[in-house]
Amino acid sequence: MATDKLIHKLATTHTAAILKLLKIPDYDDYQASSFTFKEIENRRDIIFEKKTGDEAVLLEAQGYDDTFFYHRTVMGRMMYQIQKQFTGKLRTVVMFLAESHYHAAAKLAHHFDGSSEFAFQPTVFIFSATELSELENLNDARLVPLYPLCKVSPDQIKTTAPRWAERINTAEELSEIERRELLSYLGGFIMHRLKESNLEKINQLLGGIKMEDTQAGKELIEIGVLHGREEGRELGSVETLREILTDMITTKLGRPEKIWLEQLDIINNVTVLKGLYQAILHAKSRKQMKAAFDAALGNGKKTN
């Protein structure tokens, strides 16, 4: 989930760089935003809208196995067109962190009596199957934070991370604020790949930057990604945990049960919310999520 958030932040703050990576023509002519489909409470990751108003790109980033990922993506694509009354050209790009996530998604191609009823073939980008050289050849410092997600080993990351950080630090086209922001994203993606690393090690790899002083670093600390991943780590306040859980459920299911959101509002115990966070994080189905809520609420009893 932390990785999805970082991809979202990178794509919305450095739109042209991400569209350049995805080989979208006129990548400088788009602006990015999130889009919520009110009728089904289904939030898509990112919509890039061309300033001319006649083209758009729907980007979905996927960091876990989800059989019905393409189904929800198609639903989101159609709802965007309906709500925005959009009749222009709409590209769909799906971005998988690993090949296993790609293979887990059921393909949408149904054939009846020899004819194709429906076929959905979005542009697919799989980070773990992408050679590092492909991103390096684009020669764009804004894409450096994504390097650790490519087809590189943990040992390669440890060896070359300082050079990646230096590439960002020496990019003349970036402001000081942008450099710190991109370095924090790089640290977050390195943390995703180097599971055993703690905050101190990541700061060292980045050349001494203090991740805990950056906005991205603070958000990663809030959801327990940094600070060594020790047992009993702090995930944040009640309000922060509720927000994270809501975002996680929506991302995993597309349409959360309304009663679950109501139940979240009555749980005021941080420890209970932490336990629910771990259960939802590892849940593989809607049924398992429901079981997690039932357990957190004590079979329907309110938890204070």
C-alpha distance (Angstrom), angle and dihedral (degrees) to the residues before:
residue distance angle dihedral
M1 . . .
A2 3.81 . .
T3 3.80 89.5 .
D4 3.81 91.7 52.3
K5 3.80 89.4 53.2
L6 3.80 92.0 50.1
I7 3.81 92.4 49.8
H8 3.80 88.8 49.6
K9 3.81 92.2 50.9
L10 3.80 93.2 46.2
A11 3.80 92.4 48.3
T12 3.80 94.9 48.3
T13 3.81 95.8 44.9
H14 3.81 97.1 39.4
T15 3.79 101.7 29.6
A16 3.80 97.7 156.7
A17 3.81 92.5 53.7
I18 3.81 93.8 53.4
L19 3.81 93.1 45.9
K20 3.80 88.6 47.6
L21 3.82 88.6 55.2
L22 3.81 89.8 50.0
K23 3.81 91.0 50.4
I24 3.81 94.3 -119.1
P25 3.84 111.0 164.0
D26 3.82 116.8 -121.1
Y27 3.82 90.0 17.7
D28 3.82 91.0 171.0
D29 3.81 91.3 61.9
Y30 3.82 98.4 69.0
Q31 3.78 135.4 86.7
A32 3.81 122.6 -157.0
S33 3.79 132.7 -135.8
S34 3.80 141.5 151.2
F35 3.78 117.7 -106.2
T36 3.82 127.1 -152.2
F37 3.79 120.3 -158.5
K38 3.80 101.6 -143.8
E39 3.79 99.1 -164.2
I40 3.81 94.0 59.5
E41 3.83 100.9 21.6
N42 3.79 88.4 -122.9
R43 3.79 117.7 149.1
R44 3.79 118.6 -161.3
D45 3.77 119.2 -150.8
I46 3.79 103.9 -118.3
I47 3.79 138.8 -13.2
F48 3.80 118.0 -161.2
E49 3.80 110.5 -160.7
K50 3.78 121.5 -165.3
K51 3.78 113.0 -127.3
T52 3.81 90.5 -124.2
G53 3.83 88.3 62.8
D54 3.80 95.8 -131.4
E55 3.82 100.7 94.2
A56 3.80 135.9 45.0
V57 3.80 139.4 171.9
L58 3.81 124.0 -143.3
L59 3.81 111.5 -154.5
E60 3.80 123.0 -167.5
A61 3.81 120.5 -175.3
Q62 3.80 116.3 -159.3
G63 3.81 124.2 -166.4
Y64 3.81 103.7 169.9
D65 3.82 141.4 37.3
D66 3.80 112.4 -74.6
T67 3.80 121.6 165.3
F68 3.79 94.1 -162.5
F69 3.81 98.1 42.6
Y70 3.82 93.9 116.2
H71 3.80 91.8 46.3
R72 3.79 91.7 57.3
T73 3.79 91.0 43.9
V74 3.80 91.8 54.6
M75 3.80 90.0 46.8
G76 3.79 90.0 52.0
R77 3.79 92.6 47.7
M78 3.80 92.1 53.0
M79 3.80 94.5 44.6
Y80 3.80 90.9 50.9
Q81 3.80 90.3 54.9
I82 3.81 92.4 46.7
Q83 3.82 97.8 45.9
K84 3.79 94.7 42.5
Q85 3.82 93.1 37.8
F86 3.78 85.1 -129.5
T87 3.81 116.1 174.2
G88 3.78 98.7 164.7
K89 3.78 130.8 98.2
L90 3.81 113.3 -58.1
R91 3.80 120.0 -170.7
T92 3.80 120.0 -163.9
V93 3.79 119.6 -150.8
V94 3.81 123.3 -177.5
M95 3.78 119.8 -162.8
F96 3.82 118.7 -160.5
L97 3.80 122.6 -169.2
A98 3.81 93.0 -152.0
E99 3.80 138.1 18.8
S100 3.81 90.2 -119.2
H101 3.81 89.2 63.1
Y102 3.80 89.7 51.8
H103 3.81 93.8 50.1
A104 3.82 92.5 46.1
A105 3.81 92.7 60.7
A106 3.82 111.8 91.3
K107 3.80 109.4 -125.2
L108 3.79 117.5 -121.8
A109 3.80 105.8 -128.7
H110 3.81 116.5 119.3
H111 3.79 121.0 179.4
F112 3.79 124.8 -165.0
D113 3.82 123.6 -177.2
G114 3.77 91.1 -14.8
S115 3.79 95.9 -52.8
S116 3.78 129.2 105.6
E117 3.80 110.5 -115.1
F118 3.77 94.6 -176.7
A119 3.79 135.5 -8.5
F120 3.79 125.8 -179.0
Q121 3.78 117.1 -169.2
P122 3.79 112.4 170.0
T123 3.78 124.1 177.7
V124 3.82 106.3 -86.6
F125 3.79 125.3 -149.9
I126 3.83 119.0 -177.2
F127 3.79 114.6 -170.4
S128 3.81 97.8 -162.8
A129 3.82 90.1 54.5
T130 3.81 94.5 47.0
E131 3.79 119.5 99.7
L132 3.80 114.3 -125.9
S133 3.80 89.4 -128.4
E134 3.82 89.9 65.4
L135 3.80 91.0 64.5
E136 3.80 94.2 37.3
N137 3.81 91.1 54.3
L138 3.81 89.7 60.1
N139 3.81 86.2 66.9
D140 3.79 94.8 -148.6
A141 3.81 119.8 139.4
R142 3.81 89.9 -157.1
L143 3.81 89.4 68.3
V144 3.82 95.3 51.4
P145 3.85 93.1 93.8
L146 3.82 87.9 64.8
Y147 3.81 94.3 56.6
P148 3.85 94.7 92.6
L149 3.83 90.0 58.2
C150 3.80 92.2 60.5
K151 3.79 129.1 89.3
V152 3.80 95.5 -66.0
S153 3.79 130.4 122.8
P154 3.81 124.4 -119.2
D155 3.81 88.9 -110.3
Q156 3.81 90.5 53.7
I157 3.78 89.8 50.9
K158 3.81 92.1 52.2
T159 3.80 90.9 48.9
T160 3.80 99.7 44.9
A161 3.84 102.9 31.2
P162 3.84 92.5 92.0
R163 3.82 89.1 54.2
W164 3.82 90.4 49.6
A165 3.79 90.2 51.3
E166 3.80 90.0 49.4
R167 3.82 90.1 52.0
I168 3.81 88.7 58.5
N169 3.81 94.1 43.0
T170 3.80 93.3 52.5
A171 3.81 97.6 44.6
E172 3.80 103.1 118.8
E173 3.81 93.0 -163.3
L174 3.81 91.5 64.4
S175 3.78 127.3 82.9
E176 3.80 120.3 -131.4
I177 3.81 90.0 -105.6
E178 3.81 91.1 51.8
R179 3.81 91.2 49.1
R180 3.80 92.8 54.0
E181 3.79 90.8 44.9
L182 3.82 93.2 51.0
L183 3.80 92.0 45.3
S184 3.80 89.8 53.9
Y185 3.83 90.3 50.9
L186 3.81 89.1 49.3
G187 3.80 89.1 51.7
G188 3.80 91.0 50.7
F189 3.81 93.5 51.8
I190 3.81 91.6 45.3
M191 3.80 88.0 52.5
H192 3.81 88.5 52.8
R193 3.82 90.6 56.9
L194 3.82 100.1 35.3
K195 3.78 99.1 56.4
E196 3.80 94.5 177.7
S197 3.80 95.9 53.1
N198 3.77 122.1 107.5
L199 3.78 131.3 -157.3
E200 3.81 94.2 -88.5
K201 3.82 93.1 53.5
I202 3.79 92.9 48.0
N203 3.81 91.3 50.2
Q204 3.81 89.6 52.0
L205 3.80 92.9 50.5
L206 3.80 89.5 51.9
G207 3.77 92.8 54.3
G208 3.78 100.0 -99.5
I209 3.80 101.8 -46.2
K210 3.80 112.9 148.1
M211 3.79 106.6 -127.1
E212 3.78 89.6 -168.8
D213 3.81 89.5 65.1
T214 3.82 94.8 55.3
Q215 3.79 125.9 82.3
A216 3.81 93.2 -121.6
G217 3.78 90.4 48.0
K218 3.80 92.4 50.7
E219 3.81 90.7 51.3
L220 3.81 91.8 49.4
I221 3.79 89.7 49.9
E222 3.82 89.9 50.3
I223 3.80 92.4 57.6
G224 3.79 93.4 43.3
V225 3.80 100.0 -108.1
L226 3.80 94.6 123.0
H227 3.81 133.4 43.9
G228 3.81 95.1 70.5
R229 3.81 98.1 -63.9
E230 3.78 89.0 -101.1
E231 3.80 120.9 173.5
G232 3.77 112.7 -84.0
R233 3.82 94.6 19.0
E234 3.78 118.7 173.2
L235 3.78 115.0 -101.7
G236 3.78 97.1 -176.2
S237 3.77 139.6 -103.0
V238 3.80 127.3 -27.1
E239 3.80 90.5 -101.5
T240 3.80 92.7 49.4
L241 3.78 92.5 48.2
R242 3.80 92.5 49.8
E243 3.80 90.3 51.2
I244 3.81 92.4 48.3
L245 3.81 92.6 47.7
T246 3.80 92.2 48.8
D247 3.79 90.8 50.2
M248 3.81 92.1 46.6
I249 3.80 94.4 50.3
T250 3.81 92.2 46.0
T251 3.81 91.8 49.3
K252 3.80 93.3 47.9
L253 3.79 98.7 43.1
G254 3.78 105.2 20.0
R255 3.82 90.4 -142.1
P256 3.81 115.8 45.3
E257 3.77 121.3 -156.4
K258 3.81 109.0 -96.2
I259 3.79 90.6 -136.0
W260 3.81 90.4 57.6
L261 3.78 91.4 57.8
E262 3.80 89.3 48.6
Q263 3.80 90.2 49.6
L264 3.81 90.9 51.1
D265 3.79 89.1 58.7
I266 3.80 92.7 58.6
I267 3.82 96.0 50.4
N268 3.80 107.4 91.8
N269 3.81 98.9 161.6
V270 3.82 113.0 103.0
T271 3.82 92.4 -155.9
V272 3.80 91.4 53.6
L273 3.80 91.1 48.4
K274 3.82 90.9 50.0
G275 3.79 90.0 53.2
L276 3.80 90.6 48.1
Y277 3.81 89.8 49.6
Q278 3.80 91.6 56.1
A279 3.82 92.1 45.6
I280 3.82 94.1 49.3
L281 3.81 91.2 44.3
H282 3.81 91.1 59.4
A283 3.81 98.2 34.4
K284 3.81 113.0 119.9
S285 3.79 99.1 -169.0
R286 3.80 144.4 25.7
K287 3.81 88.2 -105.9
Q288 3.81 91.6 57.4
M289 3.80 90.3 49.1
K290 3.79 90.9 52.2
A291 3.80 89.5 50.4
A292 3.81 89.3 52.0
F293 3.80 91.5 53.8
D294 3.81 92.1 46.4
A295 3.80 90.1 52.0
A296 3.81 93.0 47.1
L297 3.80 91.5 50.5
G298 3.78 95.3 45.2
N299 3.81 94.7 -114.3
G300 3.79 94.0 -43.8
K301 3.79 100.2 -34.2
K302 3.79 116.6 129.3
T303 3.78 115.9 -108.5
N304 3.80 118.9 -144.8
